[in-house]
């Protein structure tokens, strides 16, 4: 599916169409992932990236990729040691 949006000509003069498309796809994928509307893998696919590159983008935007509290992690580690 394609969606058309209008952007100012002066903005488009500074960027290639491909750069704008990629930035929009990435921004939308990050937004959906942050809202828990898509998985990490789905977000990566939507952004046109592999999972590792998408994780780097999440890190840059301070979006956690591991949704575990400190207490949950400590409990998990403790259960592994017993």
N, CA and C atoms as an extended XYZ file, in Angstrom:
246
Properties=species:S:1:pos:R:3:atomname:S:1:resname:S:1:resid:I:1 pbc="F F F"
N         0.837       -1.168        0.000 N   UNK     1
C         0.000        0.000        0.000 CA  UNK     1
C         0.889        1.240        0.000 C   UNK     1
N         0.455        2.252       -0.665 N   UNK     2
C         1.185        3.503       -0.694 CA  UNK     2
C         0.334        4.609       -0.098 C   UNK     2
N         1.003        5.530        0.581 N   UNK     3
C         0.352        6.698        1.152 CA  UNK     3
C         1.097        7.920        0.631 C   UNK     3
N         0.367        8.904        0.168 N   UNK     4
C         0.989       10.127       -0.345 CA  UNK     4
C         0.835       11.241        0.673 C   UNK     4
N         1.917       11.967        0.905 N   UNK     5
C         1.863       13.144        1.766 CA  UNK     5
C         2.539       14.294        1.032 C   UNK     5
N         2.148       15.492        1.384 N   UNK     6
C         2.759       16.664        0.762 CA  UNK     6
C         3.768       17.261        1.728 C   UNK     6
N         4.942       17.566        1.215 N   UNK     7
C         5.992       18.208        1.992 CA  UNK     7
C         6.426       19.466        1.252 C   UNK     7
N         6.874       20.475        1.992 N   UNK     8
C         7.301       21.712        1.341 CA  UNK     8
C         8.451       21.475        0.357 C   UNK     8
N         8.433       22.188       -0.740 N   UNK     9
C         9.478       22.046       -1.754 CA  UNK     9
C        10.865       22.341       -1.203 C   UNK     9
N        10.981       23.353       -0.319 N   UNK    10
C        12.302       23.682        0.205 CA  UNK    10
C        12.861       22.546        1.063 C   UNK    10
N        11.990       21.817        1.745 N   UNK    11
C        12.441       20.658        2.508 CA  UNK    11
C        12.927       19.555        1.569 C   UNK    11
N        12.178       19.308        0.530 N   UNK    12
C        12.540       18.249       -0.419 CA  UNK    12
C        13.813       18.589       -1.181 C   UNK    12
N        14.150       19.859       -1.282 N   UNK    13
C        15.387       20.247       -1.948 CA  UNK    13
C        16.603       19.842       -1.125 C   UNK    13
N        16.407       19.646        0.189 N   UNK    14
C        17.517       19.293        1.082 CA  UNK    14
C        17.715       17.782        1.199 C   UNK    14
N        16.746       16.993        0.776 N   UNK    15
C        16.779       15.545        0.963 CA  UNK    15
C        16.326       14.838       -0.312 C   UNK    15
N        16.833       13.628       -0.494 N   UNK    16
C        16.338       12.834       -1.615 CA  UNK    16
C        15.007       12.205       -1.219 C   UNK    16
N        14.235       11.844       -2.196 N   UNK    17
C        12.959       11.180       -1.939 CA  UNK    17
C        13.175        9.897       -1.155 C   UNK    17
N        14.210        9.159       -1.497 N   UNK    18
C        14.499        7.902       -0.799 CA  UNK    18
C        14.833        8.149        0.671 C   UNK    18
N        15.593        9.203        0.969 N   UNK    19
C        15.922        9.530        2.363 CA  UNK    19
C        14.659        9.848        3.161 C   UNK    19
N        13.773       10.600        2.567 N   UNK    20
C        12.526       10.965        3.245 CA  UNK    20
C        11.663        9.729        3.475 C   UNK    20
N        11.537        8.885        2.464 N   UNK    21
C        10.756        7.647        2.620 CA  UNK    21
C        11.308        6.793        3.753 C   UNK    21
N        12.627        6.625        3.797 N   UNK    22
C        13.246        5.792        4.824 CA  UNK    22
C        13.028        6.392        6.206 C   UNK    22
N        13.174        7.698        6.342 N   UNK    23
C        12.985        8.360        7.635 CA  UNK    23
C        11.544        8.226        8.114 C   UNK    23
N        10.592        8.367        7.210 N   UNK    24
C         9.180        8.228        7.579 CA  UNK    24
C         8.888        6.790        8.005 C   UNK    24
N         9.388        5.826        7.243 N   UNK    25
C         9.175        4.413        7.601 CA  UNK    25
C         9.773        4.103        8.965 C   UNK    25
N        11.000        4.581        9.203 N   UNK    26
C        11.659        4.325       10.482 CA  UNK    26
C        10.900        4.991       11.623 C   UNK    26
N        10.529        6.237       11.458 N   UNK    27
C         9.802        6.959       12.510 CA  UNK    27
C         8.491        6.267       12.855 C   UNK    27
N         7.769        5.836       11.831 N   UNK    28
C         6.490        5.160       12.065 CA  UNK    28
C         6.708        3.810       12.751 C   UNK    28
N         7.706        3.073       12.325 N   UNK    29
C         8.004        1.777       12.936 CA  UNK    29
C         8.401        1.951       14.400 C   UNK    29
N         9.217        2.951       14.699 N   UNK    30
C         9.613        3.211       16.086 CA  UNK    30
C         8.410        3.595       16.931 C   UNK    30
N         7.538        4.409       16.376 N   UNK    31
C         6.332        4.813       17.106 CA  UNK    31
C         5.442        3.610       17.419 C   UNK    31
N         5.243        2.753       16.432 N   UNK    32
C         4.418        1.562       16.649 CA  UNK    32
C         5.055        0.615       17.653 C   UNK    32
N         6.367        0.451       17.562 N   UNK    33
C         7.055       -0.443       18.506 CA  UNK    33
C         6.977        0.118       19.920 C   UNK    33
N         7.199        1.410       20.061 N   UNK    34
C         7.138        2.042       21.386 CA  UNK    34
C         5.752        1.877       22.001 C   UNK    34
N         4.716        1.919       21.171 N   UNK    35
C         3.333        1.767       21.644 CA  UNK    35
C         2.946        0.302       21.819 C   UNK    35
N         3.891       -0.611       21.579 N   UNK    36
C         3.658       -2.054       21.682 CA  UNK    36
C         2.610       -2.529       20.675 C   UNK    36
N         2.502       -1.832       19.554 N   UNK    37
C         1.554       -2.228       18.514 CA  UNK    37
C         2.159       -3.240       17.549 C   UNK    37
N         3.487       -3.334       17.531 N   UNK    38
C         4.186       -4.315       16.698 CA  UNK    38
C         5.341       -4.910       17.501 C   UNK    38
N         5.772       -6.081       17.096 N   UNK    39
C         6.931       -6.704       17.723 CA  UNK    39
C         8.211       -6.052       17.204 C   UNK    39
N         9.310       -6.401       17.829 N   UNK    40
C        10.606       -5.893       17.385 CA  UNK    40
C        10.867       -6.293       15.937 C   UNK    40
N        10.591       -7.541       15.615 N   UNK    41
C        10.821       -8.030       14.251 CA  UNK    41
C         9.909       -7.336       13.240 C   UNK    41
N         8.642       -7.133       13.598 N   UNK    42
C         7.714       -6.445       12.697 CA  UNK    42
C         8.121       -4.992       12.507 C   UNK    42
N         8.550       -4.355       13.584 N   UNK    43
C         9.019       -2.978       13.490 CA  UNK    43
C        10.225       -2.869       12.577 C   UNK    43
N        11.149       -3.799       12.730 N   UNK    44
C        12.340       -3.812       11.878 CA  UNK    44
C        11.941       -3.976       10.417 C   UNK    44
N        11.028       -4.898       10.163 N   UNK    45
C        10.571       -5.125        8.788 CA  UNK    45
C         9.908       -3.895        8.198 C   UNK    45
N         9.074       -3.242        8.989 N   UNK    46
C         8.403       -2.033        8.530 CA  UNK    46
C         9.416       -0.931        8.217 C   UNK    46
N        10.457       -0.863        9.028 N   UNK    47
C        11.495        0.158        8.820 CA  UNK    47
C        12.444       -0.204        7.682 C   UNK    47
N        12.374       -1.445        7.214 N   UNK    48
C        13.277       -1.877        6.155 CA  UNK    48
C        14.672       -2.178        6.671 C   UNK    48
N        14.753       -2.554        7.959 N   UNK    49
C        16.038       -2.838        8.603 CA  UNK    49
C        16.059       -4.257        9.136 C   UNK    49
N        17.254       -4.761        9.434 N   UNK    50
C        17.301       -6.025       10.165 CA  UNK    50
C        17.083       -5.709       11.646 C   UNK    50
N        16.822       -6.730       12.429 N   UNK    51
C        16.473       -6.541       13.834 CA  UNK    51
C        17.573       -5.813       14.594 C   UNK    51
N        18.829       -6.126       14.318 N   UNK    52
C        19.934       -5.516       15.049 CA  UNK    52
C        20.046       -4.022       14.753 C   UNK    52
N        19.879       -3.638       13.502 N   UNK    53
C        19.912       -2.214       13.156 CA  UNK    53
C        18.714       -1.479       13.758 C   UNK    53
N        17.554       -2.144       13.768 N   UNK    54
C        16.373       -1.539       14.380 CA  UNK    54
C        16.589       -1.356       15.875 C   UNK    54
N        17.222       -2.320       16.529 N   UNK    55
C        17.532       -2.202       17.954 CA  UNK    55
C        18.447       -1.008       18.205 C   UNK    55
N        19.402       -0.778       17.313 N   UNK    56
C        20.289        0.377       17.447 CA  UNK    56
C        19.495        1.679       17.336 C   UNK    56
N        18.531        1.711       16.433 N   UNK    57
C        17.686        2.894       16.299 CA  UNK    57
C        16.847        3.098       17.559 C   UNK    57
N        16.348        2.016       18.127 N   UNK    58
C        15.599        2.102       19.383 CA  UNK    58
C        16.490        2.675       20.486 C   UNK    58
N        17.708        2.187       20.549 N   UNK    59
C        18.648        2.669       21.566 CA  UNK    59
C        18.891        4.164       21.392 C   UNK    59
N        19.099        4.597       20.166 N   UNK    60
C        19.337        6.009       19.863 CA  UNK    60
C        18.149        6.868       20.297 C   UNK    60
N        16.948        6.344       20.134 N   UNK    61
C        15.725        7.068       20.496 CA  UNK    61
C        15.288        6.790       21.937 C   UNK    61
N        16.125        6.051       22.673 N   UNK    62
C        15.853        5.690       24.070 CA  UNK    62
C        14.543        4.931       24.243 C   UNK    62
N        14.311        3.994       23.320 N   UNK    63
C        13.148        3.103       23.388 CA  UNK    63
C        13.663        1.745       23.845 C   UNK    63
N        13.241        1.271       25.015 N   UNK    64
C        13.752       -0.011       25.506 CA  UNK    64
C        13.346       -1.174       24.611 C   UNK    64
N        14.271       -2.090       24.403 N   UNK    65
C        13.969       -3.272       23.600 CA  UNK    65
C        13.735       -4.493       24.478 C   UNK    65
N        14.064       -4.370       25.752 N   UNK    66
C        13.804       -5.444       26.709 CA  UNK    66
C        12.854       -4.884       27.747 C   UNK    66
N        11.686       -5.477       27.829 N   UNK    67
C        10.648       -4.986       28.725 CA  UNK    67
C        10.599       -5.840       29.986 C   UNK    67
N        11.657       -5.727       30.784 N   UNK    68
C        11.760       -6.496       32.017 CA  UNK    68
C        12.195       -5.544       33.122 C   UNK    68
N        11.530       -5.623       34.259 N   UNK    69
C        11.936       -4.774       35.374 CA  UNK    69
C        13.186       -5.353       36.027 C   UNK    69
N        13.847       -4.533       36.807 N   UNK    70
C        15.045       -4.975       37.522 CA  UNK    70
C        14.707       -6.147       38.441 C   UNK    70
N        13.581       -6.072       39.109 N   UNK    71
C        13.166       -7.134       40.035 CA  UNK    71
C        12.898       -8.446       39.295 C   UNK    71
N        12.243       -8.360       38.139 N   UNK    72
C        11.981       -9.563       37.348 CA  UNK    72
C        13.293      -10.210       36.897 C   UNK    72
N        14.237       -9.394       36.492 N   UNK    73
C        15.530       -9.912       36.070 CA  UNK    73
C        16.275      -10.541       37.233 C   UNK    73
N        16.257       -9.896       38.392 N   UNK    74
C        16.921      -10.455       39.579 CA  UNK    74
C        16.280      -11.780       39.980 C   UNK    74
N        14.939      -11.856       39.944 N   UNK    75
C        14.252      -13.116       40.248 CA  UNK    75
C        14.640      -14.218       39.287 C   UNK    75
N        14.716      -13.876       38.003 N   UNK    76
C        15.098      -14.852       36.969 CA  UNK    76
C        16.522      -15.357       37.208 C   UNK    76
N        17.417      -14.432       37.493 N   UNK    77
C        18.818      -14.835       37.759 CA  UNK    77
C        18.917      -15.677       39.015 C   UNK    77
N        18.179      -15.324       40.050 N   UNK    78
C        18.197      -16.092       41.297 CA  UNK    78
C        17.677      -17.502       41.061 C   UNK    78
N        16.633      -17.642       40.255 N   UNK    79
C        16.074      -18.971       40.002 CA  UNK    79
C        17.048      -19.817       39.179 C   UNK    79
N        17.874      -19.184       38.380 N   UNK    80
C        18.866      -19.923       37.584 CA  UNK    80
C        19.999      -20.443       38.466 C   UNK    80
N        20.276      -19.755       39.570 N   UNK    81
C        21.363      -20.146       40.461 CA  UNK    81
C        20.944      -21.214       41.465 C   UNK    81
N        19.669      -21.413       41.621 N   UNK    82
C        19.184      -22.435       42.576 CA  UNK    82
C        19.023      -23.781       41.939 C   UNK    82
